[in-house]
Amino acid sequence: MSVLIKPIITEKVTKDGEVFGRYGFVVDRKANKIEIKKAVEATYGVSVVNVNTMNYGAKRSVKYTKSGMINAKTNAFKKAIVELKEGDNIDFYSNI
């Protein structure tokens, strides 16, 4: 089971990473905070101080088109905000 799915790279999370040392990840929905902490420490070689998680539900919408109604749904996901020890950082752009 892969705990970390992908990093979140938005303006807000990138600014938090530069200023406060907090980074965002999309994680497995069944992962707990301890598993997330161990996965980040093992993958990036940093020390994690705090982990906050948020569950996002699926969003549903209905679109009315010429050919009829179309039902759409986005996927549900879990987001983790990881705070690192002062002095540690993660560079997502190093391998580009």
C-alpha angles and dihedrals in degrees: 000000000000109000098190113059102174141328120257111237110186131134094259097047092043091053091048089052093053097043107029105017095246121139131187129224137178104230139184111286092233096049119110129211095265093053091047091051093050092047094052092046092049096044101043103022096235135126115252118211103177139009125199121185134197129189117215120198127218116274118222128199139174122220121197111212137165091265094050140269119337120197116210132187135185120214123261116239144173122236126201126197109203122197116205132209113270110274095028122105140170121227109203092179099056096099098048 
